[in-house]
Amino acid sequence: MDGAHPVIIIGAGPAGLATAACLSVRSIPYLILEREDCIASLWRHRTYSRLKLHLDKRFCQLPHMPHPADSPTYMPRDRFIRYLDDYAAKFDVVPEFGSDVESAVFREGDGRWVVKVRRVENGEEREYVGRYLVAATGENAEPNVPKIEGIEGFSGELIHSADYKNGTKYKGKRVLVVGSGNSGMEIAYDLSSHGAVTSICVRGEVQVMSKEMINFGMHLLKYNMPLTIVDSFLILLSNIKYGDLSKFGIKKPKDGPFFLKATVGRSPVIDVGTIHKIKKGEIQVLPAISFIEGDWVKFTNGESHYFDTILFATGYKSLANKWLKDEKNFLNEKGLPARKFPDHWKGENGIYSAGLSRRGLEGIASDARLISNDIDSTLKSERSMTKPSYEAYREERTIFPSKVLPAISFIEGDWVKFTNGESHYFDTILFATGYKSLANKWLKDEKNFLNEKGLPARKFPDHWKGENGIYSAGLSRRGLEGIASDARLISNDIDSTLKSERSMTKPSC
Ligand SMILES: Cc1cc2nc3c(=O)[nH]c(=O)nc-3n(C[C@H](O)[C@H](O)[C@H](O)COP(=O)(O)OP(=O)(O)OC[C@H]3O[C@@H](n4cnc5c(N)ncnc54)[C@H](O)[C@@H]3O)c2cc1C
C-alpha cells in the first residue's frame, strides 16, 4: 500500500486535469493516476490532424483559466493541446503516468477506496487508498466497432477514427466511412479533399447545423431563452441554409439539437463543408450496412459497393464500469452515470464522476467545480463537528502536513476556533509565542532606566547605560552581536570612570 490520499482521480484528460486544478485551488491534496505517458492522450494520440474544437472557445475552457483573447474562436487541435499543457503546468498537475487502474473497491471497514493499479512498464501491481474517488476516465476510453456479418473476410484496411490522422495515403482509394457523427462527417470531408473516392454510411437521422448556428443557440440558452424556442429557431436556420437533405440520403429528426443533446446525449453534426461535397456528388451517402462479402459491402437499399478501406467513425465507449467495483450502481452498464443530469456527478461513499455526462468540455468544467466544492465542504464540516479518532487524526496530519491557519478566536473544550470560522481539534497546543523580560520586576529603579516590558527605555544606541551606575547587557533585541557590543561598551565605560576617578583623587599616605 502506498500511503493514504484524500482524493484519488483516475484519468488525466481534461476532466481529470480540471478536477485536480479545482482541488489544488482549495488546497486539497490529491493523487492523479493515468495509464498513458502523457496528459490528454485522447487529444494527442487519437484525434485527426484537421480537427478543431466544434464549439466556441468560451464553451471549451476549464475552470480558473480562460483561453487567451488572441486565440482563435474555434481552436485547432494543436492549440487546444497547448492550452491543456499550460493548464497542467499552471496548477502543477503531475499525474502518476503509466498507472493502469484495474479496480477500485470501497472498503466498508474504514470507509476508504482501495485502488489497484498495474504499472504499464513492468506489470507490477500497486495499491492506493483514498477517501474520495473521482472517475475521470472519459466517455471515449475505447473505440467502439460494430459487429458486421462477414467483416472477417474483408481483405482491405479496417480502421477506427481514433487511428486516422489525415487522408494523404487514401488518394484514389475507395473508402467507406461508417458513422455520421461529427468525426465521421469531418473525416469524410478530409478524405474527399485528399482525393479519396469517399462514401459515408448514414444510418439514422442527423441534425445538421453550422458552427455559427450552434454558437448562437448556446448564447441564447445562456440568457435563459427556453430550449424549445432556441431549437425551433435553429431548425428554421438549418432548413434555410441546407434545404431538404433527404434527397441526398440524410434524414433530419423532428426534435431540435439541444433537446436531443439533453435527452439522449446525441450531438448535432456541425458541418465543416461535408454537406456541400455531398450535394456536389463528391461524397456518396449510403444507408446502413446489411453484410460484407469479401471486399464488397451490401447495403440495406440493396446496393453493393467495393471498398479498399472501411473507416469506423462509430464512437467510443466508457470503460469505467470495468474497473469500478461499485455495488451502489453509481454507473450504468455503459460505464456512464446511472443518475441523470444534474444529479449525475456524485454517488455514495465519496465517489464522483467528471466528464461522463456527455456534455463536452463545458460539462467537464462544471463537474470539476461541483466535485471540488463538495469535497471541500465535506472535509471542513467533518473536521468542525467530530472529534477525530486517533487514526483519522494521524491521517489528517498526513493529508495536511503543514496546514496554515489564521489567528485563534477562542478555544472551546479541545476545539480551537479560528478567525476564518474553521474549528479544529488538537491534542497539543504548542506556543512558540516568545518570551518576556522580568528585569523590571526586581529592578527598583525610579529613573525609569527600563520600561514596563523590562527592556531599556532608551532606544539603541543609548540603551545600555542609565543613571547612578546602572547598565543593561543583552536587553536590546540585537542577539549575540548586540550582547558582545553591550559588554564592551559597559566594561570600557566602567573602566574609564574608575580610571578618571582614581586620577582625580589624591591618594592617602
Ligand atoms: C474527436 C473528438 C472531438 C471533440 N471535440 C469536442 C469539442 O469541440 N468540444 C467539446 O466540448 N468536447 C469535445 N469532445 C468531447 C470531450 O470534450 C473530449 O472527449 C474530452 O477529451 C473528454 O475529456 P475527459 O477527460 O472526460 O476524457 P479523455 O480525454 O478521454 O481522458 C480520459 C483519460 O483517462 C485515461 N484512462 C482511461 N482509463 C484509464 C484507466 N483504467 N486507468 C488510468 N487511466 C485511464 C485515458 O488514458 C485518458 O487520458 C470531443 C471528443 C472527441 C473524441
The ligand as a Tripos MOL2 file, in Angstrom:
@<TRIPOS>MOLECULE
LIG
   53    58     1     0     0
SMALL
NO_CHARGES

@<TRIPOS>ATOM
      1 C1        -12.6820   13.7830  -31.8070 C.3       1 LIG1
      2 C2        -13.3230   14.4770  -30.6360 C.ar      1 LIG1
      3 C3        -13.5800   15.8410  -30.6860 C.ar      1 LIG1
      4 C4        -14.1870   16.5080  -29.6070 C.ar      1 LIG1
      5 N1        -14.4200   17.8350  -29.6940 N.ar      1 LIG1
      6 C5        -15.0230   18.4760  -28.6610 C.ar      1 LIG1
      7 C6        -15.2840   19.8840  -28.7140 C.ar      1 LIG1
      8 O1        -15.0040   20.5470  -29.7100 O.2       1 LIG1
      9 N2        -15.8610   20.4870  -27.6470 N.ar      1 LIG1
     10 C7        -16.2000   19.7750  -26.5410 C.ar      1 LIG1
     11 O2        -16.7150   20.3720  -25.5880 O.2       1 LIG1
     12 N3        -15.9730   18.4540  -26.4630 N.ar      1 LIG1
     13 C8        -15.3980   17.7800  -27.4840 C.ar      1 LIG1
     14 N4        -15.1720   16.4310  -27.4000 N.ar      1 LIG1
     15 C9        -15.6940   15.6930  -26.2310 C.3       1 LIG1
     16 C10       -14.8360   15.8060  -24.9490 C.3       1 LIG1
     17 O3        -14.6670   17.1300  -24.5760 O.3       1 LIG1
     18 C11       -13.4920   15.1730  -25.0900 C.3       1 LIG1
     19 O4        -13.6980   13.8320  -25.3810 O.3       1 LIG1
     20 C12       -12.6220   15.2980  -23.8320 C.3       1 LIG1
     21 O5        -11.3140   14.8650  -24.1180 O.3       1 LIG1
     22 C13       -13.1490   14.4690  -22.6810 C.3       1 LIG1
     23 O6        -12.2640   14.6010  -21.6000 O.3       1 LIG1
     24 P1        -12.1700   13.5070  -20.4600 P.3       1 LIG1
     25 O7        -11.0690   13.9010  -19.5530 O.co2     1 LIG1
     26 O8        -13.5020   13.2590  -19.8970 O.co2     1 LIG1
     27 O9        -11.7840   12.1580  -21.2250 O.3       1 LIG1
     28 P2        -10.4550   11.7960  -22.0230 P.3       1 LIG1
     29 O10        -9.9200   12.9470  -22.7590 O.co2     1 LIG1
     30 O11       -10.7820   10.5610  -22.7820 O.co2     1 LIG1
     31 O12        -9.4160   11.4480  -20.8470 O.3       1 LIG1
     32 C14        -9.5560   10.2940  -20.0480 C.3       1 LIG1
     33 C15        -8.1880    9.8590  -19.5780 C.3       1 LIG1
     34 O13        -8.3390    8.7280  -18.7190 O.3       1 LIG1
     35 C16        -7.3170    7.7790  -19.0050 C.3       1 LIG1
     36 N5         -7.7830    6.4540  -18.5990 N.ar      1 LIG1
     37 C17        -8.8000    5.7460  -19.1230 C.ar      1 LIG1
     38 N6         -8.9290    4.5650  -18.4660 N.ar      1 LIG1
     39 C18        -7.9640    4.5440  -17.5110 C.ar      1 LIG1
     40 C19        -7.5880    3.5920  -16.5190 C.ar      1 LIG1
     41 N7         -8.2160    2.4260  -16.3720 N.pl3     1 LIG1
     42 N8         -6.5470    3.8820  -15.7000 N.ar      1 LIG1
     43 C20        -5.8920    5.0850  -15.8140 C.ar      1 LIG1
     44 N9         -6.2060    6.0000  -16.7500 N.ar      1 LIG1
     45 C21        -7.2340    5.7410  -17.5820 C.ar      1 LIG1
     46 C22        -7.1240    7.9100  -20.5080 C.3       1 LIG1
     47 O14        -5.8550    7.4370  -20.8950 O.3       1 LIG1
     48 C23        -7.2960    9.3970  -20.7330 C.3       1 LIG1
     49 O15        -6.0800   10.0970  -20.6740 O.3       1 LIG1
     50 C24       -14.5500   15.7620  -28.4510 C.ar      1 LIG1
     51 C25       -14.2810   14.3830  -28.4080 C.ar      1 LIG1
     52 C26       -13.6790   13.7450  -29.4780 C.ar      1 LIG1
     53 C27       -13.4120   12.2590  -29.3880 C.3       1 LIG1
@<TRIPOS>BOND
     1     1     2 1
     2     2     3 ar
     3     2    52 ar
     4     3     4 ar
     5     4     5 ar
     6     4    50 ar
     7     5     6 ar
     8     6     7 ar
     9     6    13 1
    10     7     8 2
    11     7     9 ar
    12     9    10 ar
    13    10    11 2
    14    10    12 ar
    15    12    13 ar
    16    13    14 ar
    17    14    15 1
    18    14    50 ar
    19    15    16 1
    20    16    17 1
    21    16    18 1
    22    18    19 1
    23    18    20 1
    24    20    21 1
    25    20    22 1
    26    22    23 1
    27    23    24 1
    28    24    25 2
    29    24    26 1
    30    24    27 1
    31    27    28 1
    32    28    29 2
    33    28    30 1
    34    28    31 1
    35    31    32 1
    36    32    33 1
    37    33    34 1
    38    33    48 1
    39    34    35 1
    40    35    36 1
    41    35    46 1
    42    36    37 ar
    43    36    45 ar
    44    37    38 ar
    45    38    39 ar
    46    39    40 ar
    47    39    45 ar
    48    40    41 1
    49    40    42 ar
    50    42    43 ar
    51    43    44 ar
    52    44    45 ar
    53    46    47 1
    54    46    48 1
    55    48    49 1
    56    50    51 ar
    57    51    52 ar
    58    52    53 1
@<TRIPOS>SUBSTRUCTURE
     1 LIG1         1 GROUP 0 **** ****
